[in-house]
């Protein structure tokens, strides 16, 4: 278990980090805009699995090895970035299953597995996330106590905070869609979402 003293520092720290705009939060906002909050939950599930894997690896020291092998990240980053960039271009052109349909009330078309994979790849392929967990977790781990119990407690807190932040950003995207949708600016919404998606892809590939 984690002491209350450590939690009083850990929770505000990670809350601030999670609420700061980043790749995963931007992706949640884009999908909230184009797919709705409920369907974006599938992306969140994949992203949370990815964050959990990275956190476990960081706590176990695996991240140190991964960060010494940048070629592994290069593959993830460029493939993932190219995929998100492609989706962004299709959205900008109002094409593909990720784009908002011409009728705003139409059902979302992106598959659940596709959304989950997007979240997973974005979380795992982000080297800054690995480096962040390498820096954040060790100060909150007590070497004299069982590592597994401490990691389980901290990761549960991390995923809870991350989920709340993702829902907040996705809700913001949905709200933006409704505000602009009143004027039937579907093409404008798709171009805005597409531009953001391309930006996330470039961020992932070049970051």
N, C-alpha and C positions, 0 to 999 in steps of 0.2 A: 504493500500500500504506500501511498504518497502522503507525507505529512501536510498538515494544514498550512504550516509556514511556507513550505515550498509552493503549494497551490496558490497562495495569496500573491505570489510573484509570477508563477507560470501561467495562470489563466489570463490575467490582463496582458501579459506579453504576447501570448499566442493569439488572443482576441484581436489585438492591434494588427498583428501580422496578417491574419486571415481577412480582416476587413479592408486591408490595403489592396487597391486594384492590381491584379496580376493576370497571368495567362488563364488560369482556371476560372477566376471570377469573371473575366471578360467573356470567356466561352459560355459560362452560365447565363450571362446577360443576353448574349446573342441568341442562344437557344430558347431562353425565356421569351424573347421577342418573336422568334420564328416558329417555335414548336409548342409554346405554352409551358407553364411551370410543371404541370403534372407529368408531361412526357420528358421534360428535362431531368426529372428525377432519375431516369435511367443513366444519363450522363453523370449525374452526381454519384450514383452507385459505383460506376467504373472509376471515377476520380477518387472516391474515398478508399476503394480497394488499392489504387495506386499509391495514395498518400500513406496508407497503412503499411504497405510493403516497403516503401522508402524509409518510413520511420523505424520499422523493425530492423531493416538493414543497417541504418545509421546507428541504432542502439547496439547492434551486435558487432559493429566495426567493419561491416562489409562495405559501407560507403567509402571508407578510406581507400580500399582496393579499387572500387569503381572509378573514383575520381583520378586515380593514377592511370586509368586506361581510357583516355579521351576518345579513342577510335570507336569504342562501344557506344558512347554517347552520340558520336557523329552520325552513326547509322540511324539511331532512334530519332535524333533531332531532324535530320534532313528528310527522312521518309515521312515522319509525322508532320513536319512543317509543310512539305509539298502537298500532302493530303489535305490539310486544313486550308492551304492556299487554293487548291483546286475547288474545294467546296465553297470558299469565299467568292471565287470568280463566277461559279454557277449561280450562287445566290444573287450576286450583283446583276447578273443577266436575267434574274427571275426565273431560273430554270433549276431542275433537280429537286429531290425530295426535301432538301433543307430549306428551300425558298418558301416564303409566305405565299399561299395560293391567292389568286385574284379575289376570291371571296374570303374575307377575313374570318368568317365563321366556319370555313371548311376544315375538315379534320386534318391534323398534322400527318405528314407522309413519311417522315424518317423512321427507320426501323429501330426497335429497342436495342438490338445488338449493336447496330451502327453507332448509336448514341453512347452506349456503355464503353465501346472500344475507344471512342473519341476521348472520353474522360480519362480512361486508363492510360492511354498513350501520352496525353498531355501531362499527366502527373508524373509518370515514370521517366519520361524523356527530358524532364526539366532539370539540368544539372544544378541550377540554383537551389532547387528544392532539396537535393541531396546535401549540398554544402550547408544550407540553412539548418537542417536537422543535425548535421555533424556538429554545428556550433551550439545549437539550442539544447539538445538533449543531455549531453554529458554533465553539465553543471547541476542537473536535477536528479542525477542517478547517484545513489550511495553504494559504493563498492563493498561495504560491509553487510549489505542486505541482498536478498535474492533478486537478481536482475530481471527475471521473467515477470515477477509480480509488479515491480516498479514500471517496467515497460508497458505492461497491460493497462495499468491505471492511467499512465500519461497518454498512451495512444487513444484510449477511450475518450479522454477529455479532448484531445486534438481533433478526432473525427467528429465529435459532437459540435465543437466550435466551427469546424470547417463546413459542416452540413448547414448550420444556421446561416453562415455567411453566403454560401452558394444559393440557398433559398432566397435570401435578401436580394442578391444580384439578379436572380432569375425573375423575381417578382418585379423588380425595377424594369427589366426588359419587357415584360408583359404589359406593364403600365404604359411604357413608351409606345408600344404597339397600339394600344387602345386610344391613346391621345392623338397619334398621327393618323390612325385608321379612321377617325371620324371624318376626315377630309378625303378618305379613300386614297391616301398616298401610299399604296401598296408598293409601287415601284421604288419610291423613295426609301421605304422601310427596308426593302430587299437590298438596296444599294448601301444603306447604312450598315446593315447587318453583314453584308458581304465584305465591305471595307474593313470592319472590325475583325472578321474571321481571317482575312488575308493578313491583317496586322498580327494576329495571334500566331499564324503560321510563320511569318517572318521572325517574330520574337522567339519562337521555339527553335527555328533553324539557325538563327544568327546569334542568339543570346549566349 
